[in-house]
């Protein structure tokens, strides 16, 4: 997504750069990166949430096997 923002910036402003655009370029570039930052933040939030769900799941007791607690005997 960040590469798409960079490509969009180059396509729109690459051919017409002058001193005004060079000064304004960091601001424009930052605005084009906003969608990538939002998507990354949402992905990171979902990842943290899924890790929290996995950590909260109950673990089986040490003496239990996959077949059940009395399967060893």
C-alpha positions in Angstrom: 0.0 0.0 0.0 2.9 2.4 0.8 4.3 1.7 -2.7 1.0 2.6 -4.2 1.1 6.0 -2.4 4.6 6.6 -3.6 3.7 5.7 -7.2 0.6 8.0 -7.0 2.8 10.8 -5.8 5.3 10.4 -8.6 2.6 10.2 -11.2 0.8 13.3 -10.1 3.7 15.5 -9.2 6.9 14.0 -10.8 6.8 15.9 -14.1 6.0 19.3 -12.7 8.3 19.7 -9.7 9.5 23.2 -9.0 10.6 24.9 -5.7 7.0 25.1 -4.4 6.4 21.4 -4.9 9.7 20.4 -3.5 8.8 22.3 -0.3 5.3 20.9 -0.2 6.3 17.4 -1.2 6.8 15.9 2.3 3.3 17.0 3.3 1.8 15.5 0.1 3.8 12.3 0.5 2.6 12.0 4.1 -1.0 12.4 3.1 -0.6 9.6 0.5 0.7 7.3 3.2 -2.3 7.7 5.5 -4.2 4.7 4.0 -1.2 2.4 4.5 -0.8 3.5 8.1 -4.5 2.9 8.8 -4.4 -0.5 7.2 -1.2 -1.4 9.2 -2.8 -0.2 12.4 -5.9 -2.3 11.9 -3.8 -5.4 11.0 -1.7 -4.9 14.1 -4.8 -4.5 16.3 -6.3 -7.7 14.9 -3.1 -9.5 15.4 -2.9 -8.4 19.1 -6.5 -9.4 19.6 -6.0 -12.9 18.1 -2.8 -13.4 20.3 -4.8 -12.4 23.4 -7.6 -14.9 22.5 -5.0 -17.7 22.1 -3.3 -16.8 25.5 -6.7 -16.8 27.3 -7.7 -20.3 26.1 -7.5 -22.9 28.8 -4.6 -25.3 28.7 -5.1 -29.0 29.4 -3.8 -30.4 32.7 -0.4 -32.0 32.6 -1.6 -35.6 33.3 -4.3 -35.4 30.6 -3.5 -36.7 27.1 -5.4 -36.2 23.8 -7.5 -39.2 24.5 -8.5 -38.2 28.0 -7.3 -38.4 31.6 -7.7 -42.2 31.9 -6.4 -43.3 28.5 -2.9 -44.0 29.8 -4.1 -46.8 32.2 
